[in-house]
């Protein structure tokens, strides 16, 4: 899937929490942005691919349309009712799924050409061990695509938007803001400015379940740079994308310098994309 269809991404995003399959379809469409980033940075051949934390497996199916082997791993079998039927639907037979721990991968050294880590490292309790395993299973010269967000940014906080746009995680702290968001989803859902099936807070509350906080790694620009360097990667590309507020209100010189300004970058950067090379 190389065509970036923003309408399809928005449409599928609004219902992505309806089921694991719906989330996989959303990931399938969203993967076009990942492929565009890789292509723009000279990665034209993916080779043997590991999706290291594939969730439902939607991106695996898309990548499987582009190369000969994609292996998707996750801690639980989320892909059984999602990526597996989606691969059959798309007639993609180059994808393999497996239940595995990303900090103890069941693969030999240097067996993959490309590793994909999309919206994963923030959910890993030991990011250093995670990145060291990525480096181990990559061949020398292989590449890793890594994407995440600073936890102080609205997107990186992993909290639902409010109808009254207050940054609860900045005002109350991330832990308290998570509990407040969970309470609102259960008792005052009208206070949340999210689609009915576009937030795990709402779908979990409707099922009468208690949503667990899975933001285990509070990523900052500085901490992620240190973790990448510590794992032995060479950074081929680092893109830090400012949010709409920063683009509207900051003059161009300040906008360009934002990646070098501590704290401000962690609040105003909405997305971080890296292309890393194993040395």
C-alpha contacts under 8 A as a table, 3 or more apart, distances in Angstrom:
res1	aa1	res2	aa2	distance
1	X	28	X	7.21
1	X	29	X	6.78
1	X	31	X	6.91
1	X	32	X	5.44
1	X	62	X	5.25
1	X	63	X	7.47
1	X	65	X	7.14
2	X	31	X	7.75
2	X	32	X	4.60
2	X	33	X	7.66
2	X	35	X	6.35
2	X	36	X	6.94
3	X	32	X	5.84
4	X	29	X	7.45
4	X	30	X	7.47
4	X	32	X	5.27
4	X	33	X	6.19
5	X	8	X	5.39
5	X	9	X	6.28
5	X	29	X	7.33
6	X	9	X	4.99
6	X	10	X	6.11
7	X	10	X	5.21
7	X	11	X	6.05
8	X	11	X	5.00
8	X	12	X	5.96
8	X	29	X	6.96
9	X	12	X	5.31
9	X	13	X	5.80
9	X	26	X	6.31
9	X	29	X	5.89
9	X	30	X	5.97
10	X	13	X	4.93
10	X	14	X	6.22
11	X	14	X	5.43
11	X	15	X	7.11
12	X	15	X	5.47
12	X	16	X	5.76
12	X	22	X	7.28
12	X	23	X	7.75
12	X	25	X	7.05
12	X	26	X	4.99
13	X	16	X	4.98
13	X	23	X	7.73
13	X	26	X	5.86
13	X	198	X	6.23
14	X	195	X	5.69
14	X	196	X	7.73
14	X	197	X	6.10
14	X	198	X	4.48
15	X	18	X	5.55
15	X	22	X	6.85
15	X	23	X	7.79
15	X	195	X	7.55
15	X	196	X	7.70
15	X	197	X	4.69
15	X	198	X	5.18
16	X	19	X	6.84
16	X	20	X	7.73
16	X	22	X	4.97
16	X	23	X	4.29
16	X	24	X	7.85
16	X	25	X	7.82
16	X	26	X	6.16
16	X	197	X	6.50
16	X	198	X	5.78
17	X	20	X	6.95
17	X	22	X	6.74
17	X	23	X	6.08
17	X	197	X	5.23
17	X	198	X	5.67
17	X	199	X	6.37
17	X	200	X	6.07
17	X	203	X	6.85
18	X	22	X	6.15
18	X	23	X	7.59
18	X	197	X	5.57
18	X	198	X	7.88
18	X	203	X	7.56
19	X	22	X	5.19
19	X	23	X	6.46
20	X	23	X	5.12
20	X	24	X	6.28
20	X	56	X	6.06
20	X	78	X	6.94
20	X	79	X	7.74
20	X	81	X	6.88
20	X	82	X	5.67
21	X	24	X	5.01
21	X	25	X	6.35
21	X	56	X	6.93
21	X	81	X	6.23
21	X	82	X	3.98
21	X	83	X	7.06
21	X	86	X	7.66
22	X	25	X	5.10
22	X	26	X	6.32
22	X	82	X	7.58
23	X	26	X	5.00
23	X	27	X	6.20
23	X	56	X	6.91
23	X	58	X	7.52
23	X	82	X	7.93
24	X	27	X	4.97
24	X	28	X	6.07
24	X	55	X	7.98
24	X	56	X	5.18
24	X	57	X	5.84
24	X	58	X	3.97
24	X	59	X	7.33
24	X	82	X	5.83
24	X	83	X	6.19
24	X	86	X	7.73
25	X	28	X	4.93
25	X	29	X	6.47
25	X	58	X	5.75
25	X	86	X	7.54
26	X	29	X	5.37
26	X	30	X	6.12
26	X	58	X	7.23
27	X	30	X	4.90
27	X	31	X	5.91
27	X	57	X	7.73
27	X	58	X	4.86
27	X	59	X	5.38
28	X	31	X	5.40
28	X	32	X	7.69
28	X	58	X	4.45
28	X	59	X	4.84
28	X	60	X	7.77
28	X	61	X	6.76
28	X	62	X	5.57
29	X	32	X	6.12
29	X	62	X	7.92
30	X	33	X	5.93
30	X	34	X	7.51
30	X	59	X	7.78
31	X	34	X	5.10
31	X	35	X	6.39
31	X	59	X	5.53
31	X	62	X	6.68
31	X	63	X	7.89
32	X	35	X	5.09
32	X	36	X	6.07
32	X	62	X	7.97
33	X	36	X	5.00
33	X	37	X	6.26
34	X	37	X	5.16
34	X	38	X	6.33
35	X	38	X	5.09
35	X	39	X	6.02
36	X	39	X	5.11
36	X	40	X	5.94
37	X	40	X	5.14
37	X	41	X	6.32
38	X	41	X	5.18
38	X	42	X	6.43
38	X	43	X	5.07
38	X	44	X	7.33
38	X	145	X	7.76
38	X	275	X	7.71
39	X	42	X	5.19
39	X	43	X	5.00
39	X	44	X	5.55
40	X	43	X	7.43
41	X	237	X	7.74
43	X	46	X	6.93
45	X	67	X	7.59
46	X	49	X	6.56
46	X	66	X	7.63
46	X	67	X	6.26
46	X	113	X	6.70
46	X	114	X	5.94
47	X	67	X	6.11
47	X	68	X	6.83
47	X	69	X	7.24
47	X	112	X	7.57
47	X	113	X	5.47
47	X	114	X	6.72
48	X	67	X	7.38
48	X	68	X	6.85
48	X	69	X	5.21
48	X	70	X	6.17
48	X	111	X	7.68
48	X	112	X	5.07
48	X	113	X	5.14
48	X	114	X	6.28
49	X	69	X	6.25
49	X	70	X	4.67
49	X	71	X	6.20
49	X	112	X	5.81
49	X	113	X	6.14
49	X	114	X	4.79
49	X	115	X	5.64
49	X	116	X	7.35
50	X	70	X	5.84
50	X	71	X	4.87
50	X	72	X	5.91
50	X	73	X	7.71
50	X	112	X	6.63
50	X	114	X	6.42
50	X	115	X	4.74
50	X	116	X	6.14
51	X	54	X	5.37
51	X	59	X	7.97
51	X	60	X	6.60
51	X	70	X	7.20
51	X	71	X	6.13
51	X	72	X	4.66
51	X	73	X	6.44
51	X	115	X	5.92
51	X	116	X	4.72
51	X	117	X	6.38
52	X	72	X	6.37
52	X	73	X	5.73
52	X	74	X	7.14
52	X	102	X	6.50
52	X	115	X	6.67
52	X	116	X	5.95
52	X	117	X	5.54
52	X	120	X	7.89
52	X	134	X	7.96
53	X	72	X	7.01
53	X	73	X	5.51
53	X	74	X	4.79
53	X	75	X	7.62
53	X	102	X	6.95
53	X	117	X	6.73
53	X	118	X	7.80
53	X	120	X	6.08
54	X	57	X	5.03
54	X	58	X	7.72
54	X	59	X	7.27
54	X	60	X	7.14
54	X	72	X	5.39
54	X	73	X	5.69
54	X	74	X	5.72
55	X	58	X	7.99
55	X	73	X	7.74
55	X	74	X	5.90
55	X	78	X	5.85
55	X	79	X	6.44
56	X	78	X	4.94
56	X	79	X	4.09
56	X	80	X	7.63
56	X	81	X	7.81
56	X	82	X	5.34
56	X	83	X	5.47
57	X	60	X	5.18
57	X	61	X	6.68
57	X	72	X	6.63
57	X	78	X	7.86
57	X	79	X	5.38
57	X	82	X	6.71
57	X	83	X	4.36
57	X	84	X	7.65
57	X	97	X	7.99
58	X	61	X	5.38
58	X	62	X	6.70
58	X	82	X	7.37
58	X	83	X	5.36
58	X	86	X	7.34
59	X	62	X	5.09
59	X	63	X	6.12
60	X	63	X	5.09
60	X	64	X	5.88
60	X	70	X	6.32
60	X	71	X	7.37
60	X	72	X	6.30
60	X	83	X	7.51
60	X	95	X	6.60
61	X	64	X	4.93
61	X	65	X	6.62
61	X	83	X	6.79
61	X	86	X	7.21
61	X	87	X	5.58
61	X	90	X	7.83
61	X	92	X	6.64
61	X	95	X	6.58
62	X	65	X	5.38
62	X	66	X	7.19
63	X	66	X	5.22
63	X	67	X	6.57
63	X	70	X	6.94
64	X	67	X	5.47
64	X	68	X	6.73
64	X	69	X	6.54
64	X	70	X	5.78
64	X	92	X	6.36
64	X	93	X	7.57
64	X	94	X	5.43
64	X	95	X	5.80
65	X	92	X	6.39
65	X	94	X	7.75
67	X	70	X	7.43
67	X	94	X	7.62
68	X	94	X	5.72
69	X	94	X	4.99
69	X	95	X	6.05
69	X	96	X	7.73
70	X	94	X	6.20
70	X	95	X	4.80
70	X	96	X	6.24
71	X	95	X	5.87
71	X	96	X	4.78
71	X	97	X	5.71
71	X	98	X	7.52
72	X	95	X	7.43
72	X	96	X	6.22
72	X	97	X	4.75
72	X	98	X	6.33
73	X	97	X	5.84
73	X	98	X	4.94
73	X	99	X	5.55
73	X	100	X	5.67
73	X	101	X	7.75
73	X	102	X	7.60
74	X	77	X	6.86
74	X	78	X	7.50
74	X	98	X	6.88
74	X	99	X	5.26
74	X	100	X	5.62
74	X	101	X	6.74
74	X	102	X	7.34
75	X	99	X	5.47
75	X	100	X	5.33
75	X	101	X	5.48
75	X	102	X	7.62
76	X	99	X	5.67
76	X	100	X	7.68
77	X	80	X	5.74
77	X	98	X	7.62
77	X	99	X	6.00
78	X	81	X	6.77
78	X	82	X	6.95
79	X	82	X	4.77
79	X	83	X	4.74
79	X	84	X	6.09
79	X	97	X	7.34
80	X	83	X	6.43
80	X	84	X	5.47
80	X	85	X	7.56
81	X	84	X	6.42
81	X	85	X	6.48
82	X	85	X	5.78
82	X	86	X	6.09
83	X	86	X	4.95
83	X	87	X	5.92
84	X	87	X	5.27
84	X	88	X	6.54
85	X	88	X	5.04
85	X	89	X	6.13
86	X	89	X	4.92
86	X	90	X	6.14
87	X	90	X	5.13
87	X	91	X	5.81
87	X	92	X	5.01
87	X	93	X	6.97
87	X	95	X	7.57
88	X	91	X	4.85
88	X	92	X	6.24
88	X	93	X	7.56
89	X	92	X	7.83
92	X	95	X	6.98
100	X	104	X	7.67
100	X	105	X	6.48
100	X	106	X	7.11
101	X	104	X	5.36
101	X	105	X	5.92
102	X	105	X	5.37
102	X	130	X	6.05
102	X	133	X	7.27
103	X	126	X	7.76
103	X	129	X	5.57
103	X	130	X	4.70
103	X	133	X	6.06
104	X	133	X	6.88
105	X	133	X	6.74
107	X	111	X	7.30
107	X	137	X	6.66
108	X	111	X	6.17
108	X	137	X	6.31
109	X	136	X	5.34
109	X	137	X	4.51
109	X	138	X	6.91
109	X	139	X	7.39
110	X	113	X	7.83
110	X	136	X	6.17
110	X	137	X	4.36
110	X	138	X	4.35
110	X	139	X	3.80
110	X	140	X	6.96
111	X	137	X	5.60
111	X	138	X	6.02
111	X	139	X	6.08
112	X	115	X	7.01
112	X	137	X	6.02
112	X	138	X	4.88
112	X	139	X	6.01
112	X	142	X	7.37
113	X	138	X	5.90
113	X	139	X	5.96
113	X	142	X	4.79
113	X	143	X	6.53
114	X	138	X	6.90
114	X	142	X	5.84
114	X	143	X	5.02
114	X	144	X	5.62
114	X	145	X	7.69
115	X	134	X	7.02
115	X	138	X	7.24
115	X	143	X	6.53
115	X	144	X	4.66
115	X	145	X	6.32
116	X	144	X	5.90
116	X	145	X	5.01
116	X	146	X	6.47
117	X	120	X	5.88
117	X	121	X	7.26
117	X	144	X	7.38
117	X	145	X	5.95
117	X	146	X	4.82
117	X	147	X	6.32
118	X	121	X	7.88
118	X	145	X	7.49
118	X	146	X	5.89
118	X	147	X	4.89
118	X	148	X	6.74
119	X	122	X	6.81
119	X	123	X	7.94
119	X	147	X	5.72
119	X	148	X	5.03
119	X	149	X	7.95
120	X	123	X	5.50
120	X	124	X	6.88
120	X	147	X	7.80
120	X	148	X	7.19
121	X	124	X	5.15
121	X	127	X	6.23
121	X	130	X	7.76
121	X	148	X	6.95
121	X	217	X	6.99
122	X	127	X	8.00
122	X	148	X	6.85
122	X	149	X	7.96
122	X	215	X	5.84
122	X	216	X	6.09
122	X	217	X	4.59
122	X	218	X	6.36
122	X	219	X	6.26
123	X	214	X	5.77
123	X	215	X	5.04
123	X	216	X	4.92
123	X	217	X	5.89
124	X	127	X	5.68
124	X	130	X	7.40
124	X	215	X	7.86
124	X	216	X	5.66
124	X	217	X	5.88
125	X	216	X	5.06
125	X	217	X	5.73
126	X	129	X	5.54
126	X	130	X	6.35
126	X	217	X	7.61
127	X	130	X	4.86
127	X	131	X	6.14
127	X	217	X	7.19
127	X	227	X	7.19
128	X	131	X	5.33
128	X	132	X	6.15
128	X	227	X	5.84
128	X	230	X	7.51
128	X	231	X	6.84
129	X	132	X	5.08
129	X	133	X	6.23
130	X	133	X	5.31
130	X	134	X	6.41
131	X	134	X	4.91
131	X	135	X	6.18
131	X	227	X	7.51
131	X	228	X	7.10
131	X	231	X	5.84
132	X	135	X	5.05
132	X	136	X	6.14
132	X	231	X	5.06
132	X	232	X	7.84
133	X	136	X	4.92
133	X	137	X	6.34
134	X	137	X	5.60
134	X	138	X	6.34
134	X	144	X	7.88
135	X	138	X	5.31
135	X	231	X	6.84
135	X	232	X	7.31
135	X	233	X	7.39
135	X	278	X	6.06
136	X	139	X	7.76
138	X	141	X	7.96
138	X	142	X	5.63
138	X	143	X	7.40
138	X	278	X	6.65
139	X	142	X	5.15
139	X	278	X	7.01
140	X	277	X	7.96
140	X	278	X	5.31
140	X	279	X	5.46
141	X	277	X	5.78
141	X	278	X	5.17
141	X	279	X	5.93
142	X	277	X	5.67
142	X	278	X	5.48
143	X	275	X	6.73
143	X	276	X	5.42
143	X	277	X	4.48
143	X	278	X	6.24
144	X	274	X	7.86
144	X	275	X	5.81
144	X	276	X	4.96
144	X	277	X	6.30
144	X	278	X	7.79
145	X	273	X	7.39
145	X	274	X	5.80
145	X	275	X	4.92
145	X	276	X	6.44
146	X	273	X	5.85
146	X	274	X	5.06
146	X	275	X	6.54
146	X	276	X	7.61
147	X	271	X	7.43
147	X	272	X	5.56
147	X	273	X	4.59
147	X	274	X	6.35
148	X	156	X	7.52
148	X	271	X	6.24
148	X	272	X	5.41
148	X	273	X	6.90
149	X	153	X	7.14
149	X	155	X	6.83
149	X	156	X	4.66
149	X	219	X	6.94
149	X	220	X	7.83
149	X	269	X	7.44
149	X	270	X	6.05
149	X	271	X	4.87
149	X	272	X	5.55
150	X	153	X	5.64
150	X	156	X	5.19
150	X	157	X	7.65
150	X	218	X	7.30
150	X	219	X	5.00
150	X	220	X	4.78
150	X	221	X	6.44
150	X	266	X	5.20
150	X	267	X	7.21
150	X	269	X	7.04
150	X	270	X	7.27
150	X	271	X	7.53
150	X	272	X	7.81
151	X	154	X	7.70
151	X	155	X	7.64
151	X	156	X	4.22
151	X	157	X	4.69
151	X	158	X	7.79
151	X	218	X	5.41
151	X	219	X	5.43
151	X	220	X	6.53
151	X	266	X	7.15
151	X	267	X	7.97
152	X	156	X	6.25
152	X	157	X	5.80
152	X	169	X	7.20
152	X	170	X	7.09
152	X	220	X	7.79
152	X	266	X	5.57
152	X	267	X	4.99
153	X	156	X	5.05
153	X	157	X	5.97
153	X	266	X	5.99
153	X	267	X	4.28
153	X	268	X	6.01
153	X	269	X	6.44
153	X	270	X	6.00
154	X	157	X	5.41
154	X	158	X	7.26
154	X	159	X	7.42
154	X	167	X	7.22
154	X	267	X	7.45
154	X	270	X	7.23
155	X	158	X	5.78
155	X	159	X	7.44
155	X	270	X	6.12
155	X	271	X	7.93
156	X	270	X	7.14
157	X	169	X	7.01
157	X	174	X	7.08
158	X	215	X	7.58
159	X	177	X	7.93
159	X	178	X	6.64
159	X	181	X	6.85
160	X	181	X	6.94
160	X	192	X	6.58
160	X	193	X	7.28
160	X	194	X	6.67
160	X	199	X	6.77
160	X	201	X	7.36
161	X	165	X	7.06
161	X	192	X	5.83
161	X	193	X	5.24
161	X	194	X	6.34
162	X	165	X	5.37
162	X	166	X	6.80
162	X	191	X	5.91
162	X	192	X	4.44
162	X	193	X	5.04
162	X	194	X	7.90
163	X	191	X	5.60
163	X	192	X	5.51
163	X	193	X	4.84
164	X	191	X	7.65
167	X	170	X	5.48
167	X	171	X	6.33
168	X	171	X	4.98
168	X	172	X	5.57
168	X	173	X	7.07
168	X	174	X	7.59
168	X	177	X	5.34
169	X	172	X	5.47
169	X	173	X	4.61
169	X	174	X	4.38
169	X	175	X	7.66
169	X	176	X	7.50
169	X	177	X	5.08
169	X	178	X	7.71
170	X	173	X	5.50
170	X	174	X	7.12
172	X	175	X	7.99
172	X	176	X	5.94
172	X	177	X	5.93
173	X	176	X	5.72
173	X	177	X	6.05
174	X	177	X	5.06
174	X	178	X	6.11
175	X	178	X	5.30
175	X	179	X	6.65
176	X	179	X	5.19
176	X	180	X	6.22
177	X	180	X	5.05
177	X	181	X	6.08
178	X	181	X	5.13
178	X	182	X	6.17
178	X	213	X	7.46
179	X	182	X	5.06
179	X	183	X	6.20
180	X	183	X	5.10
180	X	184	X	6.18
181	X	184	X	5.09
181	X	185	X	6.17
181	X	201	X	7.57
182	X	185	X	5.21
182	X	186	X	6.46
182	X	201	X	6.16
182	X	205	X	7.78
182	X	211	X	7.09
183	X	186	X	5.23
183	X	187	X	5.96
183	X	188	X	7.54
184	X	187	X	5.16
184	X	188	X	4.62
184	X	189	X	5.59
184	X	191	X	6.88
184	X	192	X	7.46
185	X	188	X	5.90
185	X	189	X	4.57
185	X	192	X	7.28
185	X	201	X	5.84
185	X	202	X	5.24
185	X	205	X	6.15
186	X	189	X	6.42
186	X	202	X	7.15
186	X	205	X	5.03
186	X	206	X	7.26
188	X	191	X	5.84
188	X	192	X	7.91
189	X	192	X	5.56
189	X	202	X	7.23
190	X	193	X	7.47
194	X	198	X	6.23
194	X	199	X	6.51
195	X	198	X	4.71
195	X	199	X	6.78
196	X	199	X	6.83
196	X	202	X	6.68
196	X	203	X	7.55
197	X	200	X	7.56
197	X	202	X	7.19
197	X	203	X	6.41
199	X	202	X	5.52
199	X	203	X	6.54
200	X	203	X	5.10
200	X	204	X	5.77
200	X	211	X	7.97
201	X	204	X	5.39
201	X	205	X	6.16
201	X	211	X	6.68
202	X	205	X	5.12
202	X	206	X	6.17
203	X	206	X	5.18
203	X	207	X	6.41
204	X	207	X	5.24
204	X	208	X	6.50
204	X	209	X	5.41
204	X	210	X	6.73
204	X	211	X	6.04
205	X	208	X	5.05
205	X	209	X	5.75
205	X	210	X	6.89
205	X	211	X	7.48
206	X	209	X	7.56
213	X	216	X	7.79
215	X	218	X	6.84
219	X	223	X	6.33
219	X	224	X	6.30
220	X	223	X	5.19
220	X	224	X	6.09
220	X	266	X	5.96
221	X	224	X	5.41
221	X	225	X	6.23
221	X	265	X	7.46
221	X	266	X	6.45
222	X	225	X	5.25
222	X	226	X	6.29
223	X	226	X	5.14
223	X	227	X	6.19
224	X	227	X	5.01
224	X	228	X	6.12
225	X	228	X	5.20
225	X	229	X	6.23
226	X	229	X	5.20
226	X	230	X	6.00
227	X	230	X	5.04
227	X	231	X	6.26
228	X	231	X	5.35
228	X	232	X	6.82
228	X	233	X	5.94
229	X	232	X	5.40
229	X	233	X	5.74
229	X	234	X	7.29
230	X	233	X	7.66
232	X	278	X	6.95
232	X	279	X	6.74
233	X	276	X	5.95
233	X	277	X	5.56
233	X	278	X	5.14
233	X	279	X	6.20
234	X	276	X	5.62
234	X	277	X	5.11
234	X	278	X	6.52
234	X	279	X	6.71
235	X	238	X	6.95
235	X	274	X	7.17
235	X	275	X	6.29
235	X	276	X	4.72
235	X	277	X	6.46
236	X	274	X	7.52
236	X	275	X	5.42
236	X	276	X	5.50
236	X	277	X	6.69
237	X	273	X	7.86
237	X	274	X	5.43
237	X	275	X	4.98
237	X	276	X	7.02
238	X	272	X	7.33
238	X	273	X	5.91
238	X	274	X	4.69
238	X	275	X	6.75
239	X	272	X	5.79
239	X	273	X	5.15
239	X	274	X	6.42
240	X	259	X	6.74
240	X	269	X	6.21
240	X	270	X	7.63
240	X	271	X	5.99
240	X	272	X	4.73
240	X	273	X	6.63
241	X	269	X	5.41
241	X	270	X	5.78
241	X	271	X	5.24
241	X	272	X	6.43
242	X	246	X	5.96
242	X	247	X	6.54
242	X	255	X	7.70
242	X	265	X	7.98
242	X	268	X	5.58
242	X	269	X	4.25
242	X	270	X	5.61
242	X	271	X	7.38
243	X	246	X	5.50
243	X	247	X	6.40
243	X	268	X	5.67
243	X	269	X	5.71
243	X	270	X	5.13
244	X	247	X	5.08
244	X	248	X	6.08
245	X	248	X	5.21
245	X	249	X	6.14
245	X	268	X	7.63
246	X	249	X	5.40
246	X	250	X	5.36
246	X	255	X	7.08
246	X	268	X	6.24
247	X	250	X	5.94
247	X	255	X	7.03
250	X	254	X	6.05
250	X	255	X	5.80
251	X	254	X	5.54
251	X	255	X	6.19
252	X	255	X	4.99
252	X	256	X	6.19
253	X	256	X	5.26
253	X	257	X	6.35
254	X	257	X	5.05
254	X	258	X	6.02
255	X	258	X	5.19
256	X	259	X	7.35
257	X	260	X	5.70
257	X	261	X	6.90
258	X	261	X	5.30
258	X	264	X	7.14
258	X	265	X	5.62
259	X	262	X	7.83
259	X	265	X	5.60
260	X	265	X	7.32
261	X	264	X	5.89
261	X	265	X	5.81
262	X	265	X	5.86
262	X	266	X	7.06
263	X	266	X	5.03
263	X	267	X	6.39
264	X	267	X	5.23
264	X	268	X	5.97
265	X	268	X	5.16
265	X	269	X	5.35
266	X	269	X	5.80
267	X	270	X	7.81
269	X	272	X	7.49
